[in-house]
Amino acid sequence: MKLALVYPLAALAEIGGCFAFWAWLKLDRSPGWLVPGVLSLIAFAWLLTLVPAETAGRAFAAYGGVYIVASLVWMALVEKTTPDRWDLIGGAVCLIGAGVILFGPRA
């Protein structure tokens, strides 16, 4: 699977899984939310194994930047809260950092 697809899908799976727990514990939703939440978190972990990196730590570190941006998109689309300029600047910095980690020249 292409990296441009793996990281966004992993972010969606992780955020969706974590949101299921958030909904159950913070929004008083049914414990039934936990079933798709756990399945989503399993999908997240599996998707990260598809990242073509030589070390798990590097794959996870680079994913962090994608996760931050995806969380801001989630906030805007699902929670209906518009990210402010500092959210957007911070997300851009994190995404640039993820690119440096993934694509920086290695000795």
Backbone atoms as SQL, in Angstrom:
CREATE TABLE atoms (id INTEGER PRIMARY KEY, chain TEXT, resi INTEGER, resn TEXT, atom TEXT, x REAL, y REAL, z REAL);
INSERT INTO atoms VALUES
  (1, 'A', 1, 'MET', 'N', 0.846, -1.183, 0.000),
  (2, 'A', 1, 'MET', 'CA', 0.000, 0.000, 0.000),
  (3, 'A', 1, 'MET', 'C', 0.892, 1.247, 0.000),
  (4, 'A', 2, 'LYS', 'N', 0.508, 2.256, -0.717),
  (5, 'A', 2, 'LYS', 'CA', 1.294, 3.483, -0.800),
  (6, 'A', 2, 'LYS', 'C', 1.289, 4.217, 0.538),
  (7, 'A', 3, 'LEU', 'N', 2.430, 4.820, 0.864),
  (8, 'A', 3, 'LEU', 'CA', 2.582, 5.565, 2.105),
  (9, 'A', 3, 'LEU', 'C', 1.555, 6.688, 2.211),
  (10, 'A', 4, 'ALA', 'N', 1.255, 7.328, 1.089),
  (11, 'A', 4, 'ALA', 'CA', 0.285, 8.426, 1.087),
  (12, 'A', 4, 'ALA', 'C', -1.112, 7.952, 1.463),
  (13, 'A', 5, 'LEU', 'N', -1.351, 6.661, 1.381),
  (14, 'A', 5, 'LEU', 'CA', -2.643, 6.097, 1.760),
  (15, 'A', 5, 'LEU', 'C', -2.591, 5.451, 3.149),
  (16, 'A', 6, 'VAL', 'N', -1.470, 4.826, 3.481),
  (17, 'A', 6, 'VAL', 'CA', -1.355, 4.103, 4.753),
  (18, 'A', 6, 'VAL', 'C', -1.480, 5.046, 5.942),
  (19, 'A', 7, 'TYR', 'N', -0.710, 6.131, 5.948),
  (20, 'A', 7, 'TYR', 'CA', -0.741, 7.035, 7.097),
  (21, 'A', 7, 'TYR', 'C', -2.114, 7.680, 7.305),
  (22, 'A', 8, 'PRO', 'N', -2.757, 8.217, 6.276),
  (23, 'A', 8, 'PRO', 'CA', -4.098, 8.774, 6.514),
  (24, 'A', 8, 'PRO', 'C', -5.115, 7.736, 6.980),
  (25, 'A', 9, 'LEU', 'N', -5.052, 6.521, 6.420),
  (26, 'A', 9, 'LEU', 'CA', -5.962, 5.467, 6.879),
  (27, 'A', 9, 'LEU', 'C', -5.670, 5.076, 8.327),
  (28, 'A', 10, 'ALA', 'N', -4.390, 5.008, 8.674),
  (29, 'A', 10, 'ALA', 'CA', -4.015, 4.701, 10.056),
  (30, 'A', 10, 'ALA', 'C', -4.521, 5.791, 10.996),
  (31, 'A', 11, 'ALA', 'N', -4.389, 7.039, 10.582),
  (32, 'A', 11, 'ALA', 'CA', -4.858, 8.143, 11.420),
  (33, 'A', 11, 'ALA', 'C', -6.368, 8.077, 11.607),
  (34, 'A', 12, 'LEU', 'N', -7.093, 7.817, 10.543),
  (35, 'A', 12, 'LEU', 'CA', -8.550, 7.695, 10.646),
  (36, 'A', 12, 'LEU', 'C', -8.931, 6.557, 11.591),
  (37, 'A', 13, 'ALA', 'N', -8.239, 5.429, 11.470),
  (38, 'A', 13, 'ALA', 'CA', -8.525, 4.280, 12.330),
  (39, 'A', 13, 'ALA', 'C', -8.208, 4.592, 13.790),
  (40, 'A', 14, 'GLU', 'N', -7.078, 5.240, 14.045),
  (41, 'A', 14, 'GLU', 'CA', -6.713, 5.550, 15.429),
  (42, 'A', 14, 'GLU', 'C', -7.659, 6.587, 16.029),
  (43, 'A', 15, 'ILE', 'N', -7.921, 7.642, 15.299),
  (44, 'A', 15, 'ILE', 'CA', -8.803, 8.689, 15.821),
  (45, 'A', 15, 'ILE', 'C', -10.211, 8.137, 16.023),
  (46, 'A', 16, 'GLY', 'N', -10.703, 7.360, 15.066),
  (47, 'A', 16, 'GLY', 'CA', -12.026, 6.763, 15.214),
  (48, 'A', 16, 'GLY', 'C', -12.101, 5.835, 16.417),
  (49, 'A', 17, 'GLY', 'N', -11.068, 5.028, 16.603),
  (50, 'A', 17, 'GLY', 'CA', -11.040, 4.117, 17.750),
  (51, 'A', 17, 'GLY', 'C', -10.973, 4.859, 19.072),
  (52, 'A', 18, 'CYS', 'N', -10.135, 5.864, 19.133),
  (53, 'A', 18, 'CYS', 'CA', -10.029, 6.649, 20.364),
  (54, 'A', 18, 'CYS', 'C', -11.309, 7.446, 20.617),
  (55, 'A', 19, 'PHE', 'N', -11.917, 7.950, 19.544),
  (56, 'A', 19, 'PHE', 'CA', -13.164, 8.703, 19.714),
  (57, 'A', 19, 'PHE', 'C', -14.273, 7.807, 20.249),
  (58, 'A', 20, 'ALA', 'N', -14.272, 6.541, 19.868),
  (59, 'A', 20, 'ALA', 'CA', -15.282, 5.620, 20.392),
  (60, 'A', 20, 'ALA', 'C', -15.175, 5.532, 21.918),
  (61, 'A', 21, 'PHE', 'N', -13.950, 5.453, 22.427),
  (62, 'A', 21, 'PHE', 'CA', -13.755, 5.424, 23.876),
  (63, 'A', 21, 'PHE', 'C', -14.149, 6.771, 24.499),
  (64, 'A', 22, 'TRP', 'N', -13.794, 7.858, 23.827),
  (65, 'A', 22, 'TRP', 'CA', -14.164, 9.198, 24.286),
  (66, 'A', 22, 'TRP', 'C', -15.687, 9.314, 24.380),
  (67, 'A', 23, 'ALA', 'N', -16.372, 8.855, 23.341),
  (68, 'A', 23, 'ALA', 'CA', -17.834, 8.933, 23.312),
  (69, 'A', 23, 'ALA', 'C', -18.437, 8.132, 24.463),
  (70, 'A', 24, 'TRP', 'N', -17.896, 6.960, 24.714),
  (71, 'A', 24, 'TRP', 'CA', -18.407, 6.114, 25.799),
  (72, 'A', 24, 'TRP', 'C', -18.173, 6.763, 27.164),
  (73, 'A', 25, 'LEU', 'N', -16.945, 7.237, 27.395),
  (74, 'A', 25, 'LEU', 'CA', -16.589, 7.741, 28.718),
  (75, 'A', 25, 'LEU', 'C', -16.977, 9.199, 28.949),
  (76, 'A', 26, 'LYS', 'N', -16.911, 10.028, 27.924),
  (77, 'A', 26, 'LYS', 'CA', -17.130, 11.468, 28.101),
  (78, 'A', 26, 'LYS', 'C', -18.497, 11.940, 27.623),
  (79, 'A', 27, 'LEU', 'N', -19.069, 11.222, 26.655),
  (80, 'A', 27, 'LEU', 'CA', -20.335, 11.656, 26.076),
  (81, 'A', 27, 'LEU', 'C', -21.496, 10.747, 26.468),
  (82, 'A', 28, 'ASP', 'N', -21.231, 9.841, 27.410),
  (83, 'A', 28, 'ASP', 'CA', -22.263, 8.924, 27.919),
  (84, 'A', 28, 'ASP', 'C', -22.927, 8.085, 26.842),
  (85, 'A', 29, 'ARG', 'N', -22.140, 7.658, 25.849),
  (86, 'A', 29, 'ARG', 'CA', -22.664, 6.756, 24.835),
  (87, 'A', 29, 'ARG', 'C', -22.631, 5.326, 25.359),
  (88, 'A', 30, 'SER', 'N', -23.292, 4.452, 24.659),
  (89, 'A', 30, 'SER', 'CA', -23.387, 3.042, 25.016),
  (90, 'A', 30, 'SER', 'C', -22.004, 2.378, 24.996),
  (91, 'A', 31, 'PRO', 'N', -21.792, 1.390, 25.873),
  (92, 'A', 31, 'PRO', 'CA', -20.556, 0.612, 25.805),
  (93, 'A', 31, 'PRO', 'C', -20.404, -0.122, 24.469),
  (94, 'A', 32, 'GLY', 'N', -21.496, -0.241, 23.711),
  (95, 'A', 32, 'GLY', 'CA', -21.423, -0.842, 22.384),
  (96, 'A', 32, 'GLY', 'C', -20.462, -0.095, 21.454),
  (97, 'A', 33, 'TRP', 'N', -20.176, 1.153, 21.761),
  (98, 'A', 33, 'TRP', 'CA', -19.208, 1.919, 20.970),
  (99, 'A', 33, 'TRP', 'C', -17.809, 1.308, 21.059),
  (100, 'A', 34, 'LEU', 'N', -17.554, 0.522, 22.098),
  (101, 'A', 34, 'LEU', 'CA', -16.221, -0.033, 22.291),
  (102, 'A', 34, 'LEU', 'C', -15.858, -1.094, 21.260),
  (103, 'A', 35, 'VAL', 'N', -16.836, -1.827, 20.768),
  (104, 'A', 35, 'VAL', 'CA', -16.550, -2.888, 19.795),
  (105, 'A', 35, 'VAL', 'C', -15.944, -2.307, 18.516),
  (106, 'A', 36, 'PRO', 'N', -16.604, -1.370, 17.841),
  (107, 'A', 36, 'PRO', 'CA', -15.951, -0.797, 16.655),
  (108, 'A', 36, 'PRO', 'C', -14.696, -0.012, 17.021),
  (109, 'A', 37, 'GLY', 'N', -14.670, 0.528, 18.238),
  (110, 'A', 37, 'GLY', 'CA', -13.478, 1.256, 18.667),
  (111, 'A', 37, 'GLY', 'C', -12.254, 0.358, 18.737),
  (112, 'A', 38, 'VAL', 'N', -12.413, -0.798, 19.352),
  (113, 'A', 38, 'VAL', 'CA', -11.294, -1.747, 19.459),
  (114, 'A', 38, 'VAL', 'C', -10.893, -2.261, 18.075),
  (115, 'A', 39, 'LEU', 'N', -11.871, -2.589, 17.253),
  (116, 'A', 39, 'LEU', 'CA', -11.557, -3.057, 15.893),
  (117, 'A', 39, 'LEU', 'C', -10.815, -1.983, 15.100),
  (118, 'A', 40, 'SER', 'N', -11.210, -0.756, 15.289),
  (119, 'A', 40, 'SER', 'CA', -10.546, 0.345, 14.609),
  (120, 'A', 40, 'SER', 'C', -9.096, 0.489, 15.079),
  (121, 'A', 41, 'LEU', 'N', -8.870, 0.332, 16.370),
  (122, 'A', 41, 'LEU', 'CA', -7.500, 0.425, 16.895),
  (123, 'A', 41, 'LEU', 'C', -6.634, -0.744, 16.420),
  (124, 'A', 42, 'ILE', 'N', -7.231, -1.909, 16.250),
  (125, 'A', 42, 'ILE', 'CA', -6.493, -3.047, 15.684),
  (126, 'A', 42, 'ILE', 'C', -6.107, -2.740, 14.239),
  (127, 'A', 43, 'ALA', 'N', -7.035, -2.178, 13.483),
  (128, 'A', 43, 'ALA', 'CA', -6.738, -1.800, 12.093),
  (129, 'A', 43, 'ALA', 'C', -5.621, -0.762, 12.048),
  (130, 'A', 44, 'PHE', 'N', -5.652, 0.179, 12.959),
  (131, 'A', 44, 'PHE', 'CA', -4.587, 1.198, 13.048),
  (132, 'A', 44, 'PHE', 'C', -3.217, 0.545, 13.232),
  (133, 'A', 45, 'ALA', 'N', -3.114, -0.356, 14.196),
  (134, 'A', 45, 'ALA', 'CA', -1.829, -1.009, 14.461),
  (135, 'A', 45, 'ALA', 'C', -1.359, -1.810, 13.249),
  (136, 'A', 46, 'TRP', 'N', -2.264, -2.519, 12.606),
  (137, 'A', 46, 'TRP', 'CA', -1.908, -3.298, 11.413),
  (138, 'A', 46, 'TRP', 'C', -1.425, -2.377, 10.294),
  (139, 'A', 47, 'LEU', 'N', -2.135, -1.272, 10.072),
  (140, 'A', 47, 'LEU', 'CA', -1.756, -0.356, 8.994),
  (141, 'A', 47, 'LEU', 'C', -0.342, 0.191, 9.189),
  (142, 'A', 48, 'LEU', 'N', 0.032, 0.484, 10.430),
  (143, 'A', 48, 'LEU', 'CA', 1.389, 1.001, 10.651),
  (144, 'A', 48, 'LEU', 'C', 2.466, -0.018, 10.291),
  (145, 'A', 49, 'THR', 'N', 2.128, -1.305, 10.317),
  (146, 'A', 49, 'THR', 'CA', 3.127, -2.308, 9.925),
  (147, 'A', 49, 'THR', 'C', 3.393, -2.278, 8.421),
  (148, 'A', 50, 'LEU', 'N', 2.550, -1.597, 7.660),
  (149, 'A', 50, 'LEU', 'CA', 2.719, -1.525, 6.207),
  (150, 'A', 50, 'LEU', 'C', 3.637, -0.380, 5.776),
  (151, 'A', 51, 'VAL', 'N', 4.052, 0.444, 6.726),
  (152, 'A', 51, 'VAL', 'CA', 4.931, 1.577, 6.396),
  (153, 'A', 51, 'VAL', 'C', 6.305, 1.044, 6.019),
  (154, 'A', 52, 'PRO', 'N', 6.818, 1.469, 4.857),
  (155, 'A', 52, 'PRO', 'CA', 8.124, 0.978, 4.406),
  (156, 'A', 52, 'PRO', 'C', 9.286, 1.711, 5.082),
  (157, 'A', 53, 'ALA', 'N', 9.459, 1.482, 6.364),
  (158, 'A', 53, 'ALA', 'CA', 10.579, 2.074, 7.111),
  (159, 'A', 53, 'ALA', 'C', 11.391, 0.930, 7.699),
  (160, 'A', 54, 'GLU', 'N', 12.679, 1.179, 7.865),
  (161, 'A', 54, 'GLU', 'CA', 13.539, 0.111, 8.381),
  (162, 'A', 54, 'GLU', 'C', 13.416, -0.056, 9.890),
  (163, 'A', 55, 'THR', 'N', 12.851, 0.936, 10.590),
  (164, 'A', 55, 'THR', 'CA', 12.651, 0.815, 12.033),
  (165, 'A', 55, 'THR', 'C', 11.228, 1.249, 12.401),
  (166, 'A', 56, 'ALA', 'N', 10.670, 0.580, 13.372),
  (167, 'A', 56, 'ALA', 'CA', 9.325, 0.929, 13.831),
  (168, 'A', 56, 'ALA', 'C', 9.299, 2.334, 14.413),
  (169, 'A', 57, 'GLY', 'N', 10.330, 2.684, 15.172),
  (170, 'A', 57, 'GLY', 'CA', 10.377, 4.007, 15.796),
  (171, 'A', 57, 'GLY', 'C', 10.300, 5.138, 14.787),
  (172, 'A', 58, 'ARG', 'N', 10.987, 4.984, 13.670),
  (173, 'A', 58, 'ARG', 'CA', 10.955, 6.023, 12.631),
  (174, 'A', 58, 'ARG', 'C', 9.573, 6.086, 11.986),
  (175, 'A', 59, 'ALA', 'N', 8.982, 4.939, 11.735),
  (176, 'A', 59, 'ALA', 'CA', 7.631, 4.910, 11.154),
  (177, 'A', 59, 'ALA', 'C', 6.633, 5.562, 12.099),
  (178, 'A', 60, 'PHE', 'N', 6.749, 5.273, 13.399),
  (179, 'A', 60, 'PHE', 'CA', 5.827, 5.828, 14.385),
  (180, 'A', 60, 'PHE', 'C', 6.047, 7.332, 14.561),
  (181, 'A', 61, 'ALA', 'N', 7.316, 7.761, 14.572),
  (182, 'A', 61, 'ALA', 'CA', 7.622, 9.183, 14.751),
  (183, 'A', 61, 'ALA', 'C', 7.069, 10.006, 13.592),
  (184, 'A', 62, 'ALA', 'N', 7.270, 9.532, 12.384),
  (185, 'A', 62, 'ALA', 'CA', 6.761, 10.250, 11.219),
  (186, 'A', 62, 'ALA', 'C', 5.239, 10.251, 11.216),
  (187, 'A', 63, 'TYR', 'N', 4.647, 9.169, 11.662),
  (188, 'A', 63, 'TYR', 'CA', 3.192, 9.086, 11.729),
  (189, 'A', 63, 'TYR', 'C', 2.620, 10.163, 12.652),
  (190, 'A', 64, 'GLY', 'N', 3.369, 10.522, 13.672),
  (191, 'A', 64, 'GLY', 'CA', 2.897, 11.528, 14.619),
  (192, 'A', 64, 'GLY', 'C', 2.479, 12.822, 13.944),
  (193, 'A', 65, 'GLY', 'N', 3.234, 13.274, 12.968),
  (194, 'A', 65, 'GLY', 'CA', 2.889, 14.499, 12.254),
  (195, 'A', 65, 'GLY', 'C', 1.594, 14.350, 11.467),
  (196, 'A', 66, 'VAL', 'N', 1.431, 13.201, 10.832),
  (197, 'A', 66, 'VAL', 'CA', 0.208, 12.932, 10.075),
  (198, 'A', 66, 'VAL', 'C', -0.977, 12.852, 11.032),
  (199, 'A', 67, 'TYR', 'N', -0.782, 12.230, 12.181),
  (200, 'A', 67, 'TYR', 'CA', -1.844, 12.105, 13.179),
  (201, 'A', 67, 'TYR', 'C', -2.326, 13.477, 13.650),
  (202, 'A', 68, 'ILE', 'N', -1.390, 14.379, 13.871),
  (203, 'A', 68, 'ILE', 'CA', -1.756, 15.719, 14.338),
  (204, 'A', 68, 'ILE', 'C', -2.629, 16.423, 13.312),
  (205, 'A', 69, 'VAL', 'N', -2.230, 16.385, 12.062),
  (206, 'A', 69, 'VAL', 'CA', -3.020, 17.038, 11.013),
  (207, 'A', 69, 'VAL', 'C', -4.381, 16.355, 10.867),
  (208, 'A', 70, 'ALA', 'N', -4.394, 15.032, 10.902),
  (209, 'A', 70, 'ALA', 'CA', -5.662, 14.304, 10.796),
  (210, 'A', 70, 'ALA', 'C', -6.578, 14.632, 11.976),
  (211, 'A', 71, 'SER', 'N', -6.022, 14.842, 13.152),
  (212, 'A', 71, 'SER', 'CA', -6.821, 15.208, 14.312),
  (213, 'A', 71, 'SER', 'C', -7.476, 16.572, 14.124),
  (214, 'A', 72, 'LEU', 'N', -6.765, 17.492, 13.503),
  (215, 'A', 72, 'LEU', 'CA', -7.334, 18.811, 13.216),
  (216, 'A', 72, 'LEU', 'C', -8.456, 18.710, 12.189),
  (217, 'A', 73, 'VAL', 'N', -8.276, 17.839, 11.198),
  (218, 'A', 73, 'VAL', 'CA', -9.335, 17.613, 10.211),
  (219, 'A', 73, 'VAL', 'C', -10.552, 16.991, 10.899),
  (220, 'A', 74, 'TRP', 'N', -10.327, 16.024, 11.782),
  (221, 'A', 74, 'TRP', 'CA', -11.413, 15.403, 12.546),
  (222, 'A', 74, 'TRP', 'C', -12.161, 16.473, 13.350),
  (223, 'A', 75, 'MET', 'N', -11.389, 17.333, 14.018),
  (224, 'A', 75, 'MET', 'CA', -11.989, 18.383, 14.824),
  (225, 'A', 75, 'MET', 'C', -12.910, 19.261, 13.972),
  (226, 'A', 76, 'ALA', 'N', -12.453, 19.572, 12.762),
  (227, 'A', 76, 'ALA', 'CA', -13.247, 20.430, 11.881),
  (228, 'A', 76, 'ALA', 'C', -14.476, 19.711, 11.331),
  (229, 'A', 77, 'LEU', 'N', -14.300, 18.478, 10.855),
  (230, 'A', 77, 'LEU', 'CA', -15.389, 17.773, 10.179),
  (231, 'A', 77, 'LEU', 'C', -16.371, 17.089, 11.123),
  (232, 'A', 78, 'VAL', 'N', -15.865, 16.459, 12.161),
  (233, 'A', 78, 'VAL', 'CA', -16.727, 15.676, 13.050),
  (234, 'A', 78, 'VAL', 'C', -17.216, 16.516, 14.230),
  (235, 'A', 79, 'GLU', 'N', -16.288, 17.261, 14.830),
  (236, 'A', 79, 'GLU', 'CA', -16.655, 18.035, 16.014),
  (237, 'A', 79, 'GLU', 'C', -17.122, 19.455, 15.677),
  (238, 'A', 80, 'LYS', 'N', -17.065, 19.787, 14.399),
  (239, 'A', 80, 'LYS', 'CA', -17.561, 21.085, 13.925),
  (240, 'A', 80, 'LYS', 'C', -16.899, 22.271, 14.639),
  (241, 'A', 81, 'THR', 'N', -15.585, 22.150, 14.883),
  (242, 'A', 81, 'THR', 'CA', -14.812, 23.224, 15.489),
  (243, 'A', 81, 'THR', 'C', -13.707, 23.611, 14.516),
  (244, 'A', 82, 'THR', 'N', -13.696, 24.851, 14.109),
  (245, 'A', 82, 'THR', 'CA', -12.725, 25.313, 13.118),
  (246, 'A', 82, 'THR', 'C', -11.347, 25.479, 13.758),
  (247, 'A', 83, 'PRO', 'N', -10.326, 24.836, 13.188),
  (248, 'A', 83, 'PRO', 'CA', -8.971, 25.049, 13.697),
  (249, 'A', 83, 'PRO', 'C', -8.574, 26.516, 13.511),
  (250, 'A', 84, 'ASP', 'N', -7.877, 27.063, 14.503),
  (251, 'A', 84, 'ASP', 'CA', -7.422, 28.443, 14.362),
  (252, 'A', 84, 'ASP', 'C', -6.059, 28.473, 13.671),
  (253, 'A', 85, 'ARG', 'N', -5.545, 29.649, 13.463),
  (254, 'A', 85, 'ARG', 'CA', -4.280, 29.750, 12.715),
  (255, 'A', 85, 'ARG', 'C', -3.138, 29.033, 13.420),
  (256, 'A', 86, 'TRP', 'N', -3.153, 29.009, 14.758),
  (257, 'A', 86, 'TRP', 'CA', -2.085, 28.320, 15.485),
  (258, 'A', 86, 'TRP', 'C', -2.199, 26.810, 15.328),
  (259, 'A', 87, 'ASP', 'N', -3.414, 26.312, 15.260),
  (260, 'A', 87, 'ASP', 'CA', -3.603, 24.892, 14.966),
  (261, 'A', 87, 'ASP', 'C', -3.010, 24.561, 13.597),
  (262, 'A', 88, 'LEU', 'N', -3.312, 25.411, 12.619),
  (263, 'A', 88, 'LEU', 'CA', -2.854, 25.167, 11.248),
  (264, 'A', 88, 'LEU', 'C', -1.341, 25.303, 11.119),
  (265, 'A', 89, 'ILE', 'N', -0.779, 26.317, 11.771),
  (266, 'A', 89, 'ILE', 'CA', 0.679, 26.489, 11.735),
  (267, 'A', 89, 'ILE', 'C', 1.354, 25.301, 12.413),
  (268, 'A', 90, 'GLY', 'N', 0.860, 24.919, 13.581),
  (269, 'A', 90, 'GLY', 'CA', 1.437, 23.777, 14.299),
  (270, 'A', 90, 'GLY', 'C', 1.335, 22.492, 13.497),
  (271, 'A', 91, 'GLY', 'N', 0.186, 22.279, 12.852),
  (272, 'A', 91, 'GLY', 'CA', 0.008, 21.088, 12.017),
  (273, 'A', 91, 'GLY', 'C', 0.988, 21.064, 10.855),
  (274, 'A', 92, 'ALA', 'N', 1.195, 22.230, 10.236),
  (275, 'A', 92, 'ALA', 'CA', 2.138, 22.307, 9.113),
  (276, 'A', 92, 'ALA', 'C', 3.561, 21.998, 9.574),
  (277, 'A', 93, 'VAL', 'N', 3.951, 22.554, 10.720),
  (278, 'A', 93, 'VAL', 'CA', 5.294, 22.291, 11.259),
  (279, 'A', 93, 'VAL', 'C', 5.468, 20.794, 11.525),
  (280, 'A', 94, 'CYS', 'N', 4.448, 20.170, 12.109),
  (281, 'A', 94, 'CYS', 'CA', 4.530, 18.734, 12.403),
  (282, 'A', 94, 'CYS', 'C', 4.611, 17.891, 11.136),
  (283, 'A', 95, 'LEU', 'N', 3.856, 18.283, 10.121),
  (284, 'A', 95, 'LEU', 'CA', 3.880, 17.550, 8.855),
  (285, 'A', 95, 'LEU', 'C', 5.241, 17.696, 8.171),
  (286, 'A', 96, 'ILE', 'N', 5.814, 18.875, 8.240),
  (287, 'A', 96, 'ILE', 'CA', 7.168, 19.069, 7.701),
  (288, 'A', 96, 'ILE', 'C', 8.156, 18.195, 8.469),
  (289, 'A', 97, 'GLY', 'N', 8.010, 18.152, 9.777),
  (290, 'A', 97, 'GLY', 'CA', 8.882, 17.300, 10.594),
  (291, 'A', 97, 'GLY', 'C', 8.750, 15.831, 10.225),
  (292, 'A', 98, 'ALA', 'N', 7.515, 15.381, 9.973),
  (293, 'A', 98, 'ALA', 'CA', 7.304, 13.986, 9.556),
  (294, 'A', 98, 'ALA', 'C', 8.017, 13.720, 8.236),
  (295, 'A', 99, 'GLY', 'N', 7.962, 14.668, 7.317),
  (296, 'A', 99, 'GLY', 'CA', 8.656, 14.511, 6.034),
  (297, 'A', 99, 'GLY', 'C', 10.161, 14.428, 6.208),
  (298, 'A', 100, 'VAL', 'N', 10.708, 15.253, 7.094),
  (299, 'A', 100, 'VAL', 'CA', 12.150, 15.223, 7.358),
  (300, 'A', 100, 'VAL', 'C', 12.538, 13.859, 7.920),
  (301, 'A', 101, 'ILE', 'N', 11.748, 13.341, 8.856),
  (302, 'A', 101, 'ILE', 'CA', 12.046, 12.034, 9.456),
  (303, 'A', 101, 'ILE', 'C', 11.989, 10.918, 8.411),
  (304, 'A', 102, 'LEU', 'N', 10.959, 10.935, 7.582),
  (305, 'A', 102, 'LEU', 'CA', 10.788, 9.843, 6.606),
  (306, 'A', 102, 'LEU', 'C', 11.728, 9.921, 5.425),
  (307, 'A', 103, 'PHE', 'N', 11.932, 11.142, 4.912),
  (308, 'A', 103, 'PHE', 'CA', 12.634, 11.270, 3.636),
  (309, 'A', 103, 'PHE', 'C', 14.018, 11.889, 3.743),
  (310, 'A', 104, 'GLY', 'N', 14.485, 12.173, 4.967),
  (311, 'A', 104, 'GLY', 'CA', 15.824, 12.722, 5.129),
  (312, 'A', 104, 'GLY', 'C', 16.884, 11.730, 4.665),
  (313, 'A', 105, 'PRO', 'N', 17.978, 12.248, 4.132),
  (314, 'A', 105, 'PRO', 'CA', 19.055, 11.349, 3.665),
  (315, 'A', 105, 'PRO', 'C', 19.663, 10.575, 4.853),
  (316, 'A', 106, 'ARG', 'N', 19.901, 9.342, 4.657),
  (317, 'A', 106, 'ARG', 'CA', 20.480, 8.474, 5.694),
  (318, 'A', 106, 'ARG', 'C', 21.898, 8.080, 5.291),
  (319, 'A', 107, 'ALA', 'N', 22.735, 7.996, 6.282),
  (320, 'A', 107, 'ALA', 'CA', 24.138, 7.618, 6.025),
  (321, 'A', 107, 'ALA', 'C', 24.269, 6.130, 5.822);
